[in-house]
Amino acid sequence: MTKKNDELSFEKSIKRLEDILEKMNSGNISLDDSLKLFEEANHLINSCGKRLESAEKKVETLIKNREGELILDEEGNPEAEDYEE
């Protein structure tokens, strides 16, 4: 289950979360199935959160370096920095 969820796109993960919520709210599933769905949803939420955090850091770096050259890491991705207000 974990490996499968790691391969889902962000949008597909959100859709899967919506499907899980619908099933759990239906009241037509067993306690064991509810627990399995809850575990899957928890993993998806964590995965989506990490993806959002990563995207936020990339955007922050792009904005911070808008006036100058974009700083890239060794893989060619924008270098991220912690956000400070």
Secondary structure, DSSP 8 states (H G I E B T S, - for coil): -HHHHHHS-HHHHHHHHHHHHHHHHHT-S-HHHHHHHHHHHHHHHHHHHHHHHHHHHHHHHHHHTTTS---B-TTSSB-------
